[in-house]
Amino acid sequence: MSLAEIHAAIPHRAPFLFVDEIVERTESRIVCRKTFRQDEWFYPGHYPSFPITPGVILCEAAMQAGAILLSQFGPPPDQGVPVAARMNDVRFKRIVKPGETIEMEVELTDRVSKAFYLSAKVTCGGQVALRFDFTCAVAPLA
């Protein structure tokens, strides 16, 4: 999926877009990648002498992948935005450093009306960095 296609699917933009490419996509599952550059805006403060990718950024990257997956069900980005409603059982397993690439695998596990339930796994270097479940909904722009 090209950057233009990613932009068409979700409203996120640089510097807060954390999906570089879509590796695989079905109706209920998506796999995306993101490489964290050495000059990302958050590294100078997290932490100056030992830069690591903030856990909240890893969660956001996975939720953006989930939003791309869910774009097939909702209104276009100019009519509504995907929002996180809940995160459950968040488990951080591995530090992600500048220059490393993560792979986000997100699966749609259930849907109840306008609520979407998803499960995410983020890996880096073949190791699990993060696992969590989350719920998304689409918020109207009005």
C-alpha positions as CSV (number, residue, x, y, z in Angstrom):
1,M,0.0,0.0,0.0
2,S,1.5,3.4,-1.0
3,L,1.7,6.4,1.3
4,A,-1.2,8.0,-0.7
5,E,-3.3,4.9,0.0
6,I,-2.4,5.0,3.8
7,H,-3.4,8.7,3.8
8,A,-6.7,7.9,2.1
9,A,-7.5,5.3,4.8
10,I,-6.7,7.2,7.9
11,P,-6.4,10.9,8.9
12,H,-2.9,10.6,10.6
13,R,-0.1,12.6,9.1
14,A,3.6,13.3,9.9
15,P,5.0,13.7,12.4
16,F,2.3,11.5,14.0
17,L,2.0,8.8,11.3
18,F,3.6,5.6,12.5
19,V,2.9,3.3,9.5
20,D,5.4,3.1,6.7
21,E,4.0,0.2,4.7
22,I,1.3,-2.4,4.6
23,V,2.8,-5.9,4.2
24,E,-0.4,-7.9,4.2
25,R,-4.1,-7.2,4.5
26,T,-7.3,-9.3,4.6
27,E,-10.8,-8.4,5.8
28,S,-9.9,-9.3,9.4
29,R,-6.1,-8.9,9.7
30,I,-3.4,-6.5,8.7
31,V,0.4,-6.5,9.0
32,C,2.3,-3.2,8.8
33,R,5.8,-2.0,9.3
34,K,7.4,1.1,10.7
35,T,11.1,2.0,10.9
36,F,12.0,4.5,13.6
37,R,14.5,7.0,12.3
38,Q,17.4,8.2,14.5
39,D,16.0,11.7,14.3
40,E,12.4,11.0,15.5
41,W,11.1,14.0,17.5
42,F,10.6,12.1,20.7
43,Y,14.1,10.6,21.2
44,P,15.9,13.7,22.5
45,G,13.5,13.7,25.6
46,H,13.0,9.9,25.9
47,Y,15.8,9.5,27.0
48,P,18.7,11.8,26.2
49,S,21.4,9.3,27.2
50,F,19.5,6.2,26.2
51,P,16.9,6.8,23.5
52,I,14.1,4.3,23.3
53,T,10.8,4.4,21.6
54,P,8.0,5.3,24.0
55,G,5.6,2.5,24.7
56,V,2.7,4.8,24.0
57,I,4.1,5.4,20.5
58,L,4.3,1.6,19.9
59,C,0.7,1.3,21.0
60,E,-0.3,4.2,18.7
61,A,1.5,2.5,15.7
62,A,-0.5,-0.7,16.3
63,M,-3.7,1.3,16.6
64,Q,-3.0,3.1,13.4
65,A,-2.5,-0.2,11.6
66,G,-5.9,-1.2,13.1
67,A,-7.5,2.0,11.9
68,I,-6.3,1.2,8.4
69,L,-7.9,-2.3,8.7
70,L,-11.1,-0.7,9.9
71,S,-11.2,1.9,7.2
72,Q,-13.2,-0.7,5.1
73,F,-16.1,-0.5,7.5
74,G,-16.4,3.2,8.3
75,P,-16.9,6.6,6.8
76,P,-14.1,8.2,4.8
77,P,-11.5,10.1,6.9
78,D,-13.2,13.4,6.0
79,Q,-16.4,12.3,7.7
80,G,-15.1,10.5,10.8
81,V,-12.0,9.6,12.7
82,P,-11.0,6.3,14.4
83,V,-10.6,6.7,18.1
84,A,-9.4,4.3,20.8
85,A,-12.1,3.6,23.3
86,R,-10.2,1.1,25.5
87,M,-6.9,-0.7,25.8
88,N,-6.6,-4.0,27.8
89,D,-3.9,-6.3,29.0
90,V,-1.0,-4.1,27.6
91,R,2.3,-6.0,28.0
92,F,5.7,-4.5,27.0
93,K,8.2,-7.2,26.3
94,R,11.2,-5.6,24.4
95,I,12.7,-2.2,24.1
96,V,12.7,-0.7,20.6
97,K,15.7,1.6,19.8
98,P,16.3,4.2,17.1
99,G,16.9,2.7,13.7
100,E,14.9,-0.5,14.4
101,T,11.9,-1.7,12.4
102,I,8.7,-2.9,14.1
103,E,6.0,-5.1,12.5
104,M,2.5,-4.6,13.7
105,E,0.0,-7.5,13.3
106,V,-3.6,-6.5,14.2
107,E,-6.6,-8.8,14.0
108,L,-10.2,-7.8,14.2
109,T,-11.7,-10.2,16.8
110,D,-15.2,-9.0,17.1
111,R,-17.6,-6.2,16.1
112,V,-20.7,-5.0,18.1
113,S,-22.6,-2.3,16.3
114,K,-20.0,0.6,15.9
115,A,-17.5,-0.9,18.3
116,F,-14.6,-2.9,16.9
117,Y,-12.5,-5.2,19.1
118,L,-8.9,-5.9,18.0
119,S,-5.8,-7.7,19.2
120,A,-2.3,-6.4,18.4
121,K,1.1,-7.9,18.5
122,V,4.2,-5.7,17.8
123,T,7.5,-7.5,17.0
124,C,11.0,-6.2,16.5
125,G,13.9,-8.3,15.3
126,G,11.8,-11.4,15.5
127,Q,10.9,-10.8,19.2
128,V,7.6,-9.7,20.7
129,A,7.9,-6.1,21.8
130,L,4.3,-5.5,22.8
131,R,0.9,-7.3,23.0
132,F,-2.5,-5.8,23.8
133,D,-6.2,-5.7,23.0
134,F,-8.0,-2.6,22.1
135,T,-11.4,-1.3,21.1
136,C,-12.0,1.3,18.5
137,A,-15.0,3.4,17.3
138,V,-15.4,6.0,14.7
139,A,-16.1,9.5,16.0
140,P,-18.0,11.8,13.6
141,L,-16.3,15.1,12.8
142,A,-19.4,17.2,13.6
